[in-house]
Amino acid sequence: MKMKMAYSTIQTSTIHQADGGRKEEWAESQQWAEPQQWAEPQQVHGIVETEERVSVGLERSCSELARGQMWFNPLRKGLYLCDGAAWISVLEDHKRLDYVVEHQVLTTSSETHDVEVFQVDGMGLMAAMAHRSASGSAVYLWSNTGFQLYQNISTYGALAWRHFRMGKKTFLVVSNSDGGPDKRKESETDISVIYKWSKRRKQFVHFQTLQTHCARDWEAFNINQHTYLAVANHRQGDTNHTIDSVIYKWNGSTKSFEVHQMLRTSGAYDWEFFTVGPYHFLVVANAFDGVTTSVDSTFCATDWEMFQIGSRFFLVVANGHRLHGRGPSQYAINSTIYELDMTGQLFVRFQDIVTYSAVDWEFFTLGEEYFLVVANSFNGESYSLNSILYRWQGYEGFVPVHWLPTIGCSDWEFFSSEGESYLIYSSAKAPLSKVFKLKTH
């Protein structure tokens, strides 16, 4: 299987792996302990036995002074040990997905191509929605009842939002596909915009404009404390799909993003950045070269999602449709999960899943369970069809467990709030989005 990847070999530490190993050690060696009070040392056959103190509460701080102390969280039903820096799980009552219920039907100003859920310090959970209409896009704020409209932002055929942070500052970048207010008809260039969160005004404000070409996606990432933005330029004009997509790098001196590298792509739809050990990767979803959607062993690839289960690394591609020349399009096709072969240092086919013009995959975990949800958008006849939630079953791979009714589904996002877990999807064919609550037991 061939994939377009750009990579750099930056030496980094693998602290997360070391921590994970230590957590497994403790999970095996410790026994369940009910919350206890201080006890006097007891002399038994010449041996002094002591009982460790277990503090009980919803929150506890872990520091060097608290090293070795144990904490029981009655809400999570979990027992934790302080290692001097963080709480290590010893025993925990893990959530299991029971069923999915509709939580909110959110009426939007128009069809929505993408939704991005993120946190803003001092505000809470927010969602930016890329609306098609000329009236612009919107940012919503999460409350107990659901998302509420918070801010309108002028956009022009918005296709995607991406949030990122630099230090303590929060940013949003939008992909515009219809140029801007001053776009000339003969121009083949669009203007995409970066917005910065203003703590004083409590709104996103204009920060920087960048020239793009029907940009379908932005990806933000960091390597060696440097911040980068990669844009997926889909096409220039109406017919030229084989063009350069661009990687921008933050320049601290000019306080702006500047062109760092150009990469040739074919109808690019999506970028996905990930790391494996000391290596950094960018994988692009090439969708169309002007003749066929069969590009680099995919079929109109619209999305890549990277995820990890234990020590195993996977990539799943969303294949949109199969088209060659003037022949008919096929929408019911396989999307594929690939697994990284560490020995051969390449991704190999792991599992094929039948999808219907898939445009997005979202991976998430609940307790010790792993899930994938696919955005099925069109089956050749209707946009109203089920998007499917799959659960990891080990050797069986991912198996379908829930069928979620959607209309022209364009994106899925998983998020959590106050101990509850949710999924939100956006519709590219109806002025609505839906929030589903994941009920666990």
RATA-V734448 format. One record per run of one state. SS is the DSSP state (alpha for helix, beta for strand, coil for the rest). FROM is the first residue (numbers start at 1). TO is the last residue. If there is no record, write none. Layout:
# RATA-V734448
{{SS;FROM;TO} {SS;FROM;TO}}
This chain:
# RATA-V734448
{{coil;1;4} {beta;5;9} {coil;10;14} {alpha;15;29} {coil;30;41} {beta;42;44} {coil;45;46} {beta;47;49} {coil;50;53} {beta;54;56} {coil;57;63} {alpha;64;66} {coil;67;69} {beta;70;73} {coil;74;77} {beta;78;82} {coil;83;86} {beta;87;92} {coil;93;96} {beta;97;107} {coil;108;111} {beta;112;120} {coil;121;123} {beta;124;131} {coil;132;136} {beta;137;143} {coil;144;145} {beta;146;153} {coil;154;157} {beta;158;166} {coil;167;168} {beta;169;176} {coil;177;189} {beta;190;198} {coil;199;202} {beta;203;212} {coil;213;214} {beta;215;223} {coil;224;225} {beta;226;233} {coil;234;235} {beta;236;236} {coil;237;239} {beta;240;240} {coil;241;241} {beta;242;251} {coil;252;255} {beta;256;266} {coil;267;267} {beta;268;276} {coil;277;278} {beta;279;286} {coil;287;291} {beta;292;292} {coil;293;293} {beta;294;295} {coil;296;297} {beta;298;299} {coil;300;300} {beta;301;309} {coil;310;311} {beta;312;319} {coil;320;321} {beta;322;322} {coil;323;323} {beta;324;324} {coil;325;329} {beta;330;330} {coil;331;331} {beta;332;341} {coil;342;345} {beta;346;356} {coil;357;357} {beta;358;366} {coil;367;368} {beta;369;376} {coil;377;383} {beta;384;392} {coil;393;393} {alpha;394;396} {coil;397;397} {beta;398;407} {coil;408;408} {beta;409;417} {coil;418;419} {beta;420;427} {coil;428;431} {beta;432;440} {coil;441;441}}
